Amino acid sequence: MWPFLRDIVRAGETYTWPRDIDDDAARAIWMAPPPACTLVAVEEETVLGTAKIGPNQLGPGAHVANGSFMVDAAHAGKGVGRALGTAALERARADGYRAMQFNAVVETNTGAVRLWRSLGFAVLTTVPEAFRHPTLGYVGLHVMHRPL
């Protein structure tokens, strides 16, 4: 999964991570310890995509989950993101979270925005010019939320 994760981050179009992040640092972020969990979509021993969920905040804010998702570009458009999103919502509900929130959905990532809206998420706000896109310049970051 690290090769496609690295490609997504290095493209700099959808994630707020440093574009030059090394595998160890990326692994530490993505494979966070419990109560976070990592989900992986696999077909015939090929990793198609991955998601991670965990508390959005600590303490009194820990009942709201946060989710992050990456799908290998070679498998885009095949329903992998939807399957991971659905699985993450089910897991978050089973783990006792009351809602799920995404803190930084790049507004120009229209496929992701469309997917999350179709799964019941609403854009609560857009932070203007909060993301420096490599070709489009400064664009907004959506905060998206849905109850569980």
DSSP file (Angstrom, degrees, kcal/mol; ACC not computed):
  #  RESIDUE AA STRUCTURE BP1 BP2  ACC     N-H-->O    O-->H-N    N-H-->O    O-->H-N    TCO  KAPPA ALPHA  PHI   PSI    X-CA   Y-CA   Z-CA
    1    1 A M     >        0   0    0      0, 0.0     4,-2.2     0, 0.0     5,-0.2   0.000 360.0 360.0 360.0 -22.9    0.0    0.0    0.0
    2    2 A W  H  >  +     0   0    0      1,-0.2     4,-2.9     2,-0.2     5,-0.2   0.860 360.0  59.3 -64.8 -35.2    2.9    2.3    0.5
    3    3 A P  H  > S+     0   0    0      0, 0.0     4,-2.0     0, 0.0    -1,-0.2   0.948 112.8  37.4 -60.2 -45.7    3.7    2.8   -3.2
    4    4 A F  H  > S+     0   0    0      2,-0.2     4,-2.4     1,-0.2    -2,-0.2   0.867 115.8  53.7 -75.4 -32.1    0.3    4.3   -4.0
    5    5 A L  H  X S+     0   0    0     -4,-2.2     4,-2.5     2,-0.2     5,-0.2   0.942 110.2  48.3 -61.2 -45.7    0.1    6.1   -0.7
    6    6 A R  H  X S+     0   0    0     -4,-2.9     4,-2.9     1,-0.2     5,-0.2   0.911 110.9  50.9 -59.9 -43.8    3.4    7.7   -1.5
    7    7 A D  H  X S+     0   0    0     -4,-2.0     4,-1.7    -5,-0.2    -1,-0.2   0.909 110.6  48.6 -62.0 -42.6    2.2    8.6   -5.0
    8    8 A I  H  X>S+     0   0    0     -4,-2.4     4,-0.8     2,-0.2     5,-0.6   0.938 115.2  43.8 -63.2 -47.4   -1.0   10.3   -3.7
    9    9 A V  H ><5S+     0   0    0     -4,-2.5     3,-0.9     1,-0.2    -2,-0.2   0.923 112.5  51.6 -66.4 -43.8    0.9   12.3   -1.1
   10   10 A R  H 3<5S+     0   0    0     -4,-2.9    -1,-0.2     1,-0.3    -2,-0.2   0.807  99.7  64.1 -65.1 -28.7    3.7   13.3   -3.5
   11   11 A A  H 3<5S-     0   0    0     -4,-1.7    -1,-0.3    -5,-0.2    -2,-0.2   0.829  92.3-152.5 -63.3 -30.1    1.1   14.5   -6.1
   12   12 A G  T <<5 +     0   0    0     -3,-0.9    -3,-0.1    -4,-0.8    -2,-0.1   0.685  60.5 110.6  71.1  19.0    0.1   17.1   -3.5
   13   13 A E  S   <S+     0   0    0     -5,-0.6    95,-0.1   120,-0.2    -4,-0.1   0.661  85.5  14.9-100.2 -18.6   -3.5   17.4   -4.7
   14   14 A T  S    S+     0   0    0     -6,-0.4    92,-0.4     1,-0.1     2,-0.4   0.555 108.1  67.8-136.0 -13.2   -5.5   15.9   -1.9
   15   15 A Y        -     0   0    0     -7,-0.3    -1,-0.1    -6,-0.2    90,-0.1  -0.909  59.0-145.2-121.2 144.9   -3.5   15.4    1.3
   16   16 A T        +     0   0    0     -2,-0.4     3,-0.1    88,-0.1    -1,-0.1   0.336  66.4 114.5 -85.9   6.8   -2.2   18.0    3.8
   17   17 A W  S    S-     0   0    0      1,-0.1     2,-0.1     2,-0.1    -2,-0.1  -0.361  84.1 -86.4 -72.5 156.2    0.9   15.8    4.5
   18   18 A P    >   -     0   0    0      0, 0.0     3,-1.7     0, 0.0    -1,-0.1  -0.447  35.8-132.9 -59.8 134.3    4.4   17.0    3.5
   19   19 A R  T 3  S+     0   0    0      1,-0.3    -7,-0.1    -2,-0.1    -2,-0.1   0.745 104.3  51.4 -65.1 -22.8    4.9   15.9   -0.1
   20   20 A D  T 3  S+     0   0    0    -11,-0.1    -1,-0.3   -10,-0.0   -10,-0.1   0.128  77.6 146.7-100.8  20.8    8.4   14.5    0.8
   21   21 A I    <   -     0   0    0     -3,-1.7     2,-0.1   -15,-0.1   -11,-0.1  -0.270  44.5-129.1 -57.8 139.2    7.2   12.4    3.7
   22   22 A D     >  -     0   0    0      1,-0.1     4,-2.5     4,-0.0     5,-0.2  -0.469  22.3-105.1 -88.7 166.2    9.2    9.1    4.1
   23   23 A D  H  > S+     0   0    0      1,-0.2     4,-2.8     2,-0.2     5,-0.2   0.866 117.7  53.3 -59.3 -40.0    7.6    5.7    4.5
   24   24 A D  H  > S+     0   0    0      2,-0.2     4,-2.1     1,-0.2    -1,-0.2   0.920 111.6  44.8 -64.1 -43.3    8.3    5.4    8.2
   25   25 A A  H  > S+     0   0    0      2,-0.2     4,-1.7     1,-0.2    -2,-0.2   0.908 114.9  48.6 -66.9 -41.4    6.6    8.8    9.0
   26   26 A A  H  X S+     0   0    0     -4,-2.5     4,-3.0     1,-0.2     5,-0.3   0.916 110.8  50.9 -63.4 -42.8    3.7    7.9    6.7
   27   27 A R  H  X S+     0   0    0     -4,-2.8     4,-2.9    -5,-0.2    -1,-0.2   0.894 107.4  53.5 -62.0 -40.7    3.3    4.5    8.3
   28   28 A A  H  < S+     0   0    0     -4,-2.1    -1,-0.2    -5,-0.2    -2,-0.2   0.871 114.2  42.0 -63.7 -37.0    3.3    6.1   11.8
   29   29 A I  H >< S+     0   0    0     -4,-1.7     3,-0.7    -5,-0.1    -2,-0.2   0.939 120.5  40.5 -73.1 -47.7    0.5    8.4   10.9
   30   30 A W  H 3< S+     0   0    0     -4,-3.0     2,-0.6     1,-0.3    -2,-0.2   0.855 115.4  49.1 -74.5 -35.5   -1.6    5.9    8.9
   31   31 A M  T 3< S+     0   0    0     -4,-2.9    -1,-0.3    -5,-0.3    -2,-0.1  -0.355  81.6 171.2-100.9  52.4   -1.1    2.9   11.3
   32   32 A A    <   -     0   0    0     -3,-0.7    -3,-0.1    -2,-0.6     6,-0.1  -0.238  36.4-103.2 -63.2 150.2   -2.0    4.8   14.5
   33   33 A P    >   -     0   0    0      0, 0.0     3,-1.7     0, 0.0    -1,-0.1  -0.247  62.5 -37.7 -71.0 163.0   -2.4    2.8   17.7
   34   34 A P  T 3  S+     0   0    0      0, 0.0     3,-0.1     0, 0.0    20,-0.1  -0.242 120.6  45.2 -54.8 146.0   -5.8    2.0   19.1
   35   35 A P  T 3  S+     0   0    0      0, 0.0    18,-0.1     0, 0.0    -3,-0.0  -0.985 111.7  73.1 -82.7   1.5   -8.4    3.3   19.4
   36   36 A A    <   -     0   0    0     -3,-1.7     2,-0.3    18,-0.1    18,-0.3  -0.343  67.3-166.4 -67.9 157.5   -7.6    4.1   15.8
   37   37 A C  E     -A   53   0A   0     16,-2.8    16,-2.5    -3,-0.1     2,-0.4  -0.993  14.3-138.2-145.2 153.7   -7.9    1.4   13.3
   38   38 A T  E     -A   52   0A   0     -2,-0.3     2,-0.3    14,-0.2    14,-0.3  -0.931  14.0-160.3-113.2 133.0   -6.8    0.9    9.7
   39   39 A L  E     -A   51   0A   0     12,-3.4    12,-2.4    -2,-0.4     2,-0.4  -0.865   5.7-163.9-109.8 146.4   -9.0   -0.8    7.0
   40   40 A V  E     -A   50   0A   0     -2,-0.3     2,-0.6    10,-0.2    10,-0.2  -0.997  12.8-146.7-134.8 131.2   -7.6   -2.2    3.8
   41   41 A A  E     +A   49   0A   0      8,-2.6     7,-3.3    -2,-0.4     8,-1.2  -0.873  28.4 179.3 -95.6 121.6   -9.5   -3.2    0.6
   42   42 A V  E     -A   47   0A   0     -2,-0.6     2,-0.4     5,-0.2     5,-0.2  -0.959  17.5-177.2-128.1 140.4   -7.8   -6.2   -0.9
   43   43 A E  E >  S-A   46   0A   0      3,-2.4     3,-1.7    -2,-0.4    -2,-0.0  -0.962  78.2 -19.4-136.8 120.1   -8.6   -8.2   -4.1
   44   44 A E  T 3  S-     0   0    0     -2,-0.4     3,-0.1     1,-0.3    -1,-0.1   0.903 128.1 -50.4  49.3  49.3   -6.5  -11.3   -5.0
   45   45 A E  T 3  S+     0   0    0      1,-0.2     2,-0.5     0, 0.0    -1,-0.3   0.560 113.9 119.4  68.6  11.8   -3.6  -10.2   -2.7
   46   46 A T  E <   -A   43   0A   0     -3,-1.7    -3,-2.4   -45,-0.0     2,-0.5  -0.933  63.7-132.8-107.7 126.5   -3.6   -6.7   -4.3
   47   47 A V  E     +A   42   0A   0     -2,-0.5    -5,-0.2    -5,-0.2     3,-0.1  -0.674  25.7 177.9 -77.8 121.6   -4.2   -3.7   -2.0
   48   48 A L  E     -     0   0A   0     -7,-3.3    24,-2.6    -2,-0.5     2,-0.3   0.753  60.2 -29.5 -94.3 -30.8   -6.8   -1.5   -3.7
   49   49 A G  E     -AB  41  71A   0     -8,-1.2    -8,-2.6    22,-0.3    -1,-0.3  -0.977  54.1-141.1-174.9 173.6   -7.2    1.2   -1.1
   50   50 A T  E     -AB  40  70A   0     20,-3.1    20,-2.7    -2,-0.3     2,-0.3  -0.987   6.9-167.9-151.3 155.8   -7.0    1.9    2.6
   51   51 A A  E     -AB  39  69A   0    -12,-2.4   -12,-3.4    -2,-0.3     2,-0.4  -0.970   5.5-158.5-140.6 155.3   -8.8    3.9    5.3
   52   52 A K  E     -AB  38  68A   0     16,-2.3    16,-2.0    -2,-0.3     2,-0.3  -0.999   9.2-175.2-135.4 141.7   -8.1    4.9    8.8
   53   53 A I  E     +AB  37  67A   0    -16,-2.5   -16,-2.8    -2,-0.4    14,-0.2  -0.956  17.9 133.4-131.6 153.7  -10.5    5.9   11.5
   54   54 A G  E     - B   0  66A   0     12,-1.5    12,-3.2    -2,-0.3   -18,-0.1  -0.956  60.5 -42.9-176.7 179.5  -10.0    7.1   15.1
   55   55 A P  E     - B   0  65A   0      0, 0.0    10,-0.3     0, 0.0     7,-0.1  -0.352  39.5-147.5 -62.6 137.2  -11.1    9.9   17.4
   56   56 A N  S    S+     0   0    0      8,-3.5     2,-0.3     5,-0.4     6,-0.2   0.832  82.7   7.0 -71.9 -32.5  -11.3   13.3   15.9
   57   57 A Q  S    S-     0   0    0      4,-0.6     2,-0.2     7,-0.5     7,-0.1  -0.830  83.3-102.6-138.3 174.7  -10.3   14.9   19.2
   58   58 A L  S >  S-     0   0    0     -2,-0.3     3,-2.3     3,-0.1     4,-0.1  -0.478  78.0  -8.1 -93.4 169.4   -9.2   13.8   22.6
   59   59 A G  G >  S+     0   0    0      1,-0.3     3,-2.2     2,-0.2     4,-0.1  -0.113 135.0  13.0  51.7-123.4  -11.2   13.5   25.9
   60   60 A P  G 3  S+     0   0    0      0, 0.0    -1,-0.3     0, 0.0     3,-0.2   0.535 132.0  52.0 -69.5  -3.7  -14.7   15.1   25.6
   61   61 A G  G X  S+     0   0    0     -3,-2.3     3,-1.3     1,-0.1    -4,-0.6   0.341  79.7  97.4-105.8   4.9  -14.4   15.2   21.8
   62   62 A A  T <   +     0   0    0     -3,-2.2    -1,-0.1     1,-0.3    -3,-0.1   0.498  64.0  76.7 -76.7  -2.7  -13.5   11.6   21.3
   63   63 A H  T 3  S+     0   0    0     -3,-0.2    35,-3.2    -4,-0.1    36,-0.9   0.513  82.9  76.8 -84.4  -3.9  -17.0   10.4   20.5
   64   64 A V  E <  S- c   0  99A   0     -3,-1.3    -8,-3.5    33,-0.2    -7,-0.5  -0.933  78.2-142.5-106.4 125.1  -16.7   11.9   17.0
   65   65 A A  E     -Bc  55 100A   0     34,-3.0    36,-2.9    -2,-0.5     2,-0.4  -0.470   5.3-150.3 -83.1 155.9  -14.6    9.8   14.6
   66   66 A N  E     -Bc  54 101A   0    -12,-3.2   -12,-1.5    34,-0.2     2,-0.4  -0.942  14.6-162.5-118.3 147.2  -12.2   11.1   12.0
   67   67 A G  E     -B   53   0A   0     34,-0.8     2,-0.3    -2,-0.4   -14,-0.2  -0.979  11.9-172.8-133.8 147.9  -11.6    9.3    8.8
   68   68 A S  E     -B   52   0A   0    -16,-2.0   -16,-2.3    -2,-0.4     2,-0.4  -0.989  11.5-169.7-135.6 144.6   -8.9    9.3    6.0
   69   69 A F  E     +B   51   0A   0     -2,-0.3     2,-0.3   -18,-0.2   -18,-0.2  -0.992  11.8 179.5-141.1 140.1   -9.0    7.4    2.8
   70   70 A M  E     -B   50   0A   0    -20,-2.7   -20,-3.1    -2,-0.4     2,-0.4  -0.985   6.7-169.1-141.0 132.9   -6.7    6.6   -0.1
   71   71 A V  E     -B   49   0A   0     -2,-0.3   -22,-0.3   -22,-0.3     5,-0.1  -0.976  33.6-108.7-121.0 133.1   -7.4    4.5   -3.2
   72   72 A D    >   -     0   0    0    -24,-2.6     3,-2.6    -2,-0.4     4,-0.2  -0.391  26.1-131.5 -57.2 128.5   -4.8    3.4   -5.6
   73   73 A A  G >  S+     0   0    0      1,-0.3     3,-1.2     2,-0.2    -1,-0.2   0.789 105.9  66.1 -55.9 -28.9   -5.3    5.4   -8.8
   74   74 A A  G 3  S+     0   0    0      1,-0.2    -1,-0.3   -26,-0.0    -2,-0.1   0.675 108.7  38.9 -66.6 -15.4   -5.1    2.1  -10.8
   75   75 A H  G X  S+     0   0    0     -3,-2.6     3,-1.1   -27,-0.2     5,-0.5   0.193  85.1 132.2-120.0  14.3   -8.4    1.1   -9.1
   76   76 A A  T <   +     0   0    0     -3,-1.2    -3,-0.0     1,-0.2    -4,-0.0  -0.349  67.6  27.7 -65.7 147.9  -10.2    4.4   -9.1
   77   77 A G  T 3  S+     0   0    0      1,-0.1    -1,-0.2    -2,-0.0    -4,-0.0   0.566  92.2 101.5  79.6   9.1  -13.8    4.4  -10.3
   78   78 A K  S <  S-     0   0    0     -3,-1.1    -2,-0.1     0, 0.0    -1,-0.1   0.279 101.3 -99.1-107.9   8.9  -14.3    0.8   -9.2
   79   79 A G  S  > S+     0   0    0     -4,-0.1     4,-2.5     3,-0.0     5,-0.2   0.547  86.4 125.8  88.2   6.6  -16.3    1.4   -6.0
   80   80 A V  H  > S+     0   0    0     -5,-0.5     4,-2.7     2,-0.2     5,-0.2   0.931  74.2  48.7 -65.7 -45.5  -13.3    1.0   -3.7
   81   81 A G  H  > S+     0   0    0      1,-0.2     4,-2.8     2,-0.2    -1,-0.2   0.910 112.7  48.4 -60.5 -42.9  -13.7    4.4   -2.0
   82   82 A R  H  > S+     0   0    0      2,-0.2     4,-2.9     1,-0.2     5,-0.2   0.923 111.8  49.3 -63.5 -44.3  -17.4    3.7   -1.5
   83   83 A A  H  X S+     0   0    0     -4,-2.5     4,-2.4     2,-0.2    -2,-0.2   0.920 114.1  45.3 -61.9 -43.6  -16.7    0.3    0.0
   84   84 A L  H  X S+     0   0    0     -4,-2.7     4,-2.7     2,-0.2    -2,-0.2   0.910 113.1  50.7 -66.0 -41.7  -14.1    1.7    2.3
   85   85 A G  H  X S+     0   0    0     -4,-2.8     4,-2.3    -5,-0.2    -2,-0.2   0.926 112.3  46.2 -61.1 -45.4  -16.4    4.6    3.3
   86   86 A T  H  X S+     0   0    0     -4,-2.9     4,-2.3     2,-0.2    -2,-0.2   0.918 114.0  48.3 -63.5 -44.2  -19.2    2.3    4.1
   87   87 A A  H  X S+     0   0    0     -4,-2.4     4,-2.7    -5,-0.2    -2,-0.2   0.896 111.0  51.0 -63.7 -40.0  -17.0    0.0    6.0
   88   88 A A  H  X S+     0   0    0     -4,-2.7     4,-2.8     2,-0.2    -2,-0.2   0.903 109.9  49.4 -65.5 -40.9  -15.5    2.9    8.0
   89   89 A L  H  X S+     0   0    0     -4,-2.3     4,-2.3     2,-0.2    -2,-0.2   0.921 112.8  47.6 -63.3 -43.1  -19.0    4.2    8.9
   90   90 A E  H  X S+     0   0    0     -4,-2.3     4,-2.5     2,-0.2    -2,-0.2   0.920 113.8  47.0 -63.3 -43.8  -20.0    0.7   10.0
   91   91 A R  H  X S+     0   0    0     -4,-2.7     4,-2.1     2,-0.2    -2,-0.2   0.917 111.7  50.4 -65.1 -43.1  -16.8    0.3   12.1
   92   92 A A  H  <>S+     0   0    0     -4,-2.8     5,-2.3     2,-0.2     4,-0.2   0.918 111.9  47.8 -61.4 -43.2  -17.1    3.8   13.6
   93   93 A R  H ><5S+     0   0    0     -4,-2.3     3,-1.5     1,-0.2    -1,-0.2   0.932 112.2  49.2 -62.2 -45.8  -20.7    3.0   14.6
   94   94 A A  H 3<5S+     0   0    0     -4,-2.5    -1,-0.2     1,-0.3    -2,-0.2   0.821 107.0  56.3 -63.7 -31.2  -19.7   -0.4   16.1
   95   95 A D  T 3<5S-     0   0    0     -4,-2.1    -1,-0.3    -5,-0.2    -2,-0.2   0.445 123.0-105.2 -82.0   0.2  -16.9    1.3   18.0
   96   96 A G  T < 5 +     0   0    0     -3,-1.5    -3,-0.2     1,-0.3    -2,-0.1   0.530  66.8 150.4  92.8   6.1  -19.4    3.7   19.7
   97   97 A Y      < -     0   0    0     -5,-2.3    -1,-0.3    -6,-0.2   -33,-0.2  -0.421  36.2-154.1 -68.9 150.1  -18.7    6.9   17.8
   98   98 A R  S    S+     0   0    0    -35,-3.2    50,-2.7     1,-0.2     2,-0.3   0.596  71.8   0.9 -99.8 -15.4  -21.7    9.2   17.4
   99   99 A A  E     -cD  64 147A   0    -36,-0.9   -34,-3.0    48,-0.3     2,-0.4  -0.967  62.5-129.3-160.2 167.4  -20.6   11.0   14.3
  100  100 A M  E     -cD  65 146A   0     46,-2.6    46,-2.0    -2,-0.3     2,-0.4  -0.996  22.8-172.8-128.9 139.1  -17.8   11.1   11.7
  101  101 A Q  E     -cD  66 145A   0    -36,-2.9   -34,-0.8    -2,-0.4     2,-0.5  -0.989  15.5-155.4-132.7 138.2  -16.0   14.3   10.6
  102  102 A F  E     - D   0 144A   0     42,-3.1    42,-2.3    -2,-0.4     3,-0.3  -0.969   7.8-167.7-109.4 125.6  -13.5   15.0    7.9
  103  103 A N  E    S+     0   0A   0     -2,-0.5    -1,-0.1    40,-0.2     2,-0.1   0.663  75.2  27.9 -88.0 -17.9  -11.4   18.0    8.8
  104  104 A A  E     +     0   0A   0     40,-0.1     2,-0.7     2,-0.1    -1,-0.2  -0.481  59.7 159.8-152.1  71.2   -9.6   18.7    5.4
  105  105 A V  E     - D   0 142A   0     37,-2.5    37,-3.4    -3,-0.3     2,-0.2  -0.866  44.8-124.8 -94.0 114.9  -11.4   17.6    2.2
  106  106 A V  E >   - D   0 141A   0     -2,-0.7     3,-2.3   -92,-0.4    35,-0.2  -0.404  13.5-137.6 -62.9 125.5   -9.8   19.6   -0.6
  107  107 A E  T 3  S+     0   0    0     33,-2.6    -1,-0.2     1,-0.3    34,-0.1   0.753 101.9  57.4 -61.4 -24.9  -12.6   21.4   -2.4
  108  108 A T  T 3  S+     0   0    0     32,-0.3     2,-1.9     1,-0.2    -1,-0.3   0.523  80.4  90.9 -83.4  -4.5  -11.1   20.6   -5.8
  109  109 A N    <>  +     0   0    0     -3,-2.3     4,-2.3     1,-0.2     3,-0.4  -0.532  55.6 167.3 -84.8  69.5  -11.2   16.8   -5.0
  110  110 A T  H  >  +     0   0    0     -2,-1.9     4,-2.6     1,-0.2    -1,-0.2   0.793  66.0  58.0 -64.5 -31.4  -14.7   16.7   -6.5
  111  111 A G  H  > S+     0   0    0     -3,-0.2     4,-2.3     2,-0.2    -1,-0.2   0.931 110.4  43.7 -62.6 -44.6  -14.8   12.9   -6.7
  112  112 A A  H  > S+     0   0    0     -3,-0.4     4,-3.0     2,-0.2     5,-0.3   0.921 113.4  50.8 -66.3 -44.2  -14.3   12.6   -2.9
  113  113 A V  H  X S+     0   0    0     -4,-2.3     4,-2.3    -7,-0.2    -2,-0.2   0.928 112.1  47.6 -60.1 -44.5  -16.7   15.4   -2.2
  114  114 A R  H  X S+     0   0    0     -4,-2.6     4,-2.1     2,-0.2    -1,-0.2   0.920 113.1  48.8 -62.1 -44.5  -19.4   13.8   -4.4
  115  115 A L  H  X S+     0   0    0     -4,-2.3     4,-1.2     2,-0.2    -2,-0.2   0.947 111.9  47.3 -60.6 -50.0  -18.8   10.4   -2.7
  116  116 A W  H  <>S+     0   0    0     -4,-3.0     5,-2.7     1,-0.2     3,-0.3   0.886 111.4  51.0 -64.6 -37.7  -19.0   11.7    0.8
  117  117 A R  H ><5S+     0   0    0     -4,-2.3     3,-1.7    -5,-0.3    -1,-0.2   0.909 107.4  53.7 -63.2 -40.1  -22.1   13.7    0.1
  118  118 A S  H 3<5S+     0   0    0     -4,-2.1    -1,-0.2     1,-0.3    -2,-0.2   0.753 106.2  54.0 -66.7 -22.3  -23.7   10.5   -1.4
  119  119 A L  T 3<5S-     0   0    0     -4,-1.2    -1,-0.3    -3,-0.3    -2,-0.2   0.229 131.1 -92.2 -95.6  13.1  -22.8    8.7    1.9
  120  120 A G  T < 5S+     0   0    0     -3,-1.7     2,-0.2     1,-0.3    -3,-0.2   0.517  78.3 140.3  96.7   5.8  -24.7   11.4    3.9
  121  121 A F      < -     0   0    0     -5,-2.7     2,-0.4    -6,-0.2    -1,-0.3  -0.567  33.5-157.2 -81.9 146.8  -21.9   13.9    4.7
  122  122 A A  E     -E  145   0A   0     23,-2.5    23,-2.1    -2,-0.2     2,-0.7  -0.923  23.4-115.3-118.8 148.3  -22.6   17.6    4.6
  123  123 A V  E     -E  144   0A   0     -2,-0.4    21,-0.2    21,-0.2     3,-0.1  -0.757  29.2-175.9 -80.2 115.0  -20.1   20.4    4.2
  124  124 A L  E     -     0   0A   0     19,-3.0     2,-0.3    -2,-0.7    -1,-0.2   0.873  65.3 -23.8 -78.9 -39.8  -20.2   22.3    7.5
  125  125 A T  E     -E  143   0A   0     18,-1.1    18,-2.6    -3,-0.1     2,-0.5  -0.975  54.2-130.5-162.1 163.7  -17.8   25.0    6.3
  126  126 A T  E     -E  142   0A   0     -2,-0.3    16,-0.2    16,-0.2   -22,-0.0  -0.990  17.0-143.2-124.8 122.6  -15.0   25.7    3.9
  127  127 A V  E >   -E  141   0A   0     14,-3.0    14,-1.9    -2,-0.5     3,-1.2  -0.758  31.6-125.2 -83.4 112.7  -11.8   27.2    5.1
  128  128 A P  E 3  S-     0   0A   0      0, 0.0    12,-0.1     0, 0.0    11,-0.1  -0.306  79.0  -7.6 -67.3 140.0  -10.8   29.5    2.2
  129  129 A E  E 3  S+     0   0A   0      9,-0.2    11,-0.3     1,-0.1     9,-0.0   0.783  87.6 136.0  51.1  34.9   -7.4   29.1    0.7
  130  130 A A  E <   +     0   0A   0     -3,-1.2     2,-0.4     9,-0.4    10,-0.2   0.541  58.6  57.4 -88.7  -7.0   -6.3   26.6    3.4
  131  131 A F  E    S-E  139   0A   0      8,-2.3     8,-2.8    -4,-0.2     2,-1.0  -0.988  71.6-144.1-129.7 130.5   -4.6   24.2    0.9
  132  132 A R  E     -E  138   0A   0     -2,-0.4     6,-0.2     6,-0.2     8,-0.0  -0.784  21.6-160.2 -96.1  96.9   -1.8   25.0   -1.5
  133  133 A H  E  >  -E  137   0A   0      4,-2.7     4,-1.3    -2,-1.0  -120,-0.2  -0.527  20.5-127.5 -75.6 140.3   -2.6   22.9   -4.6
  134  134 A P  T  4 S+     0   0    0      0, 0.0    -1,-0.1     0, 0.0  -121,-0.1   0.757 102.5  15.8 -66.1 -23.9    0.4   22.4   -6.8
  135  135 A T  T  4 S+     0   0    0      2,-0.2  -122,-0.0  -122,-0.0    -2,-0.0   0.654 129.0  46.5-119.1 -24.8   -1.3   23.6  -10.0
  136  136 A L  T  4 S-     0   0    0      1,-0.3     2,-0.2     3,-0.0    -4,-0.0   0.502  93.4-141.3 -98.8  -5.5   -4.4   25.5   -8.9
  137  137 A G  E  <  + E   0 133A   0     -4,-1.3    -4,-2.7     2,-0.0     2,-0.4  -0.496  62.7   4.3  78.6-150.7   -2.8   27.6   -6.1
  138  138 A Y  E    S+ E   0 132A   0     -6,-0.2     2,-0.3    -2,-0.2    -6,-0.2  -0.573  73.9 167.7 -77.8 122.9   -4.6   28.2   -2.9
  139  139 A V  E     - E   0 131A   0     -8,-2.8    -8,-2.3    -2,-0.4    -9,-0.4  -0.830  33.9 -90.9-128.8 167.4   -8.0   26.4   -2.6
  140  140 A G  E     -     0   0A   0     -2,-0.3   -33,-2.6   -11,-0.3     2,-0.5  -0.349  22.9-139.2 -81.2 158.5  -10.4   25.7    0.2
  141  141 A L  E     -DE 106 127A   0    -14,-1.9   -14,-3.0   -35,-0.2     2,-0.3  -0.981  18.9-142.4-114.3 124.4  -10.6   22.8    2.6
  142  142 A H  E     -DE 105 126A   0    -37,-3.4   -37,-2.5    -2,-0.5     2,-0.6  -0.627   1.4-147.9 -81.8 142.5  -14.1   21.5    3.4
  143  143 A V  E     - E   0 125A   0    -18,-2.6   -19,-3.0    -2,-0.3   -18,-1.1  -0.974  26.5-170.0-101.9 118.7  -15.0   20.3    6.9
  144  144 A M  E     +DE 102 123A   0    -42,-2.3   -42,-3.1    -2,-0.6     2,-0.3  -0.859   8.2 175.2-116.8 149.0  -17.5   17.5    6.3
  145  145 A H  E     +DE 101 122A   0    -23,-2.1   -23,-2.5    -2,-0.3   -44,-0.2  -0.991  12.5 176.4-150.8 149.3  -19.7   15.8    8.9
  146  146 A R  E     -D  100   0A   0    -46,-2.0   -46,-2.6    -2,-0.3   -25,-0.1  -0.950  29.7-119.4-153.2 143.2  -22.4   13.2    9.4
  147  147 A P  E      D   99   0A   0      0, 0.0   -48,-0.3     0, 0.0   -49,-0.1  -0.415 360.0 360.0 -72.9 156.4  -24.1   11.7   12.4
  148  148 A L              0   0    0    -50,-2.7   -49,-0.2    -2,-0.1   -50,-0.0   0.375 360.0 360.0-106.9 360.0  -23.9    7.9   12.9
